Amino acid sequence: MTEHLKEAGYSGQIDIGGSRSPVTYKLKACREDDGAFHVAVSLTTSRDWLLKHGFRRQATLVRQGGYQMPVHFEETLNVADNISVTLRADDAVIASLDELKRKFPELQAG
């Protein structure tokens, strides 16, 4: 059975070729039966801002502390998509609690 550890929103920035905009990103952490930790990262942002800055499928999320990770849209973004779009990072699978704390220090706060 999966053990839910924490789900919370944090302030960060989205970066597309050096152009940045503030965003709130969500981390959802859980521990699986095999002892591995899984962290899902997602954010919702403006379709129009993304398109204006040349986004098509991938951008960089700058998390608290300056940590960077790629986030993507499942398809190629265009004006027919919703005004707010969700970008996701590939789920992180982490073997130990120490590694989890090192890779996602924001999970330790609060």
Secondary structure, DSSP 8 states (H G I E B T S, - for coil): --EEEEEEEEEEEEEETTEEEEEEEEEEEEE-TTS-EEEEEEEEEEHHHHHHTT-SSEEEEE-GGG-EEEEE-SS---TTS-SEEEEE---EEES-HHHHHHH-GGGG--
